[in-house]
Amino acid sequence: MFFERHSGGERAILVHLDGQDPEAREDPQEFQELAISAGADTVAFVNVPRHRPSAKYLIGSGKVEELRDQVKAEKIDIVIFNHILTPSQERNLEKVFECRVLDRTGLILDIFAQRARTHEGKLQVELAQLEHMSTRLVRGWTHLERQGGGIGMRGPGETQLETDRRLLRVRLRQIKSRLEKVRSQREQARRGRKRADIPSVSLVGYTNAGKSTLFNAVTDSDVFAADQLFATLDPTLRRLQLDDLGPIVLADTVGFIRHLPHKLVEAFRATLEESSNSDLLLHVIDSHEPERMAQIEQVMAVLGEIGAEGLPILEVYNKLDLLEGVEPQIQRDADGKPQRVWLSARDGRGLDLLKQAVAELLGDDLFVGTLRLPQRFARLRAQFFELGAVQSEEHDDEGGSLLAVRLPRVEFNRLVSREGLQPLEFIEQHTLQ
């Protein structure tokens, strides 16, 4: 990693501004969960009622003096703000507190740096860190800036700063070039799945909604899942077989959060494109969360940023085990299509309903009929059985098979084309209506 991270466990003061603007207001409970996820040891949570942020400190000078005294008395290592600080505000606060100051974006970046496991994930985090830190680069060289004449004031400060910025730009170009290759590889893999007529389904949703737990339950995987924000960072893809549909590719993706920094959206575009190119999005929602409607709005806003707002979406209300009197169910729209599924990924209730709903939404074009297969099509008969597409079988006087089948039309076309026959020709010759 280009920028070193502290190992965590640092004594921290959390500062939250409680303003009147509901659009700009952050969630204080979510802020504390973010700090815990980053490994901070929270000593105090300071709620500052402030309707007009200060240009110099964001908060008032009187509150800054109070915090300075508390920082010294409690031997605080870091002060974290639940808001975005400008580079100058960050420098001014660090000068007064004489300790590190971090804003909301820096906090999320630190959590991402801890969670990244794959080479791609680490590159994406580093890109976001570099772009965020580039505006704050001057902070580390203030003692070398050319401030005027006099002994000790003449030196290479400006040159050193420019050298560092040039090295930063070089590293940014290298990372973007590597991520562009990753993006190209992902696009190539997606084209391959399209050619094979394998639908792709992505899990999206607010962070800690239970996406990874659901992913593990449905695919029998062991993706890291924990009751913490941003437990999943690197995308994971698994092949899944669904009745009446055949194989699909299910993707577990990074969770969204309120006011997700644009730098992260840009840095993780290669990963988020996995969602924007899906055939169906499973929007996982924490049904036990009181603020779930606000979280749904934030997820839809991020989907709009990555160009995925127009894709078919199935809402999945998770954590049913935390609710009383609500049973697993499929809720449908006026046309009878699945719109919402209620389930519990933890105890497995409703998973069969989710698979049924996905199969219905992706399997609109099903082939359902009875096929007469002469004995020379024994291999094709075996393939129908292997896919689980045979509803029943009878035999005619000539030893042929009468198969009642149900499967996606694209899968049906693929199988009969392997026999050197055109699908329509095969249906006319071998289907009994």
Secondary structure, DSSP 8 states (H G I E B T S, - for coil): --S----S--EEEEEEEE-S-TTT---HHHHHHHHHHHT-EEEEEEEEE-SS-BTTTBS-HHHHHHHHHHHHHHT-SEEEESS---HHHHHHHHHHHSSEEE-HHHHHHHHHHHH--SHHHHHHHHHHHHHHHHTTGGGGGGGGS---SSTTT-SSHHHHHHHHHHHHHHHHHHHHHHHHHHHHHHHHHHHHHHHTT--EEEEEEBTTSSHHHHHHHHHT------SSTT---S-EEEEEEETTTEEEEEEE---B-TT--HHHHHHTHHHHHHHHT-SEEEEEEETT-TTHHHHHHHHHHHHHHTT-TTS-EEEEEE-GGGSSS---EEEE-TTS-EEEEE--TTT-TTHHHHHHHHHHHH-SSEEEEEEEE-GGGHHHHHHHHHTT-EEEEEE-TTS-EEEEEEEEHHHHHHHHHHTT--HHHHHHHHEE-
